[in-house]
Amino acid sequence: MNFFEKITGSDMNKAIKEFETRVKALPPEYQSAWKEIINHLWIHSDFTGRNLMPIFENVLELLEVASADGQGVEDVLGDNLEGFSTAFVGDERAKTYRDQWREQLNKNVAKKVGGSK
């Protein structure tokens, strides 16, 4: 990835288009699960969303393998896709952008008031 791609986000656009192409090859129930999982994962992104690209890749690969094995969506992911998504990003990365901003704000306020965090 060169500097221009990083600044414009064209590298991410290419990756998302590749994901969409791969998703179209999945059965309809997997496609709808993908859309729902992606919606739940976006709140865990950093400013650019680049931190989610490996996670998207892993989730899509899981869906592709499960589809090829003939398994149902609920057999693989369970019935709680939001919980699956949160578990997939892990405990540390499960903070939403709002949580991250709140933590930063609390640190800044503590510094101004005299506490050190």
NORZIUR-V161285 format. One record per run of one state. SS is the DSSP state (alpha for helix, beta for strand, coil for the rest). FROM is the first residue (numbers start at 1). LEN is the number of residues. Records with the same first field share a line. If there is no record, write none. Layout:
SS: FROM-LEN ; FROM-LEN
//
This chain:
coil: 1-2 ; 9-1 ; 25-3 ; 45-5 ; 69-4 ; 78-3 ; 90-2 ; 95-2 ; 114-4
alpha: 3-6 ; 10-15 ; 28-17 ; 50-19 ; 73-5 ; 81-9 ; 92-3 ; 97-17
//
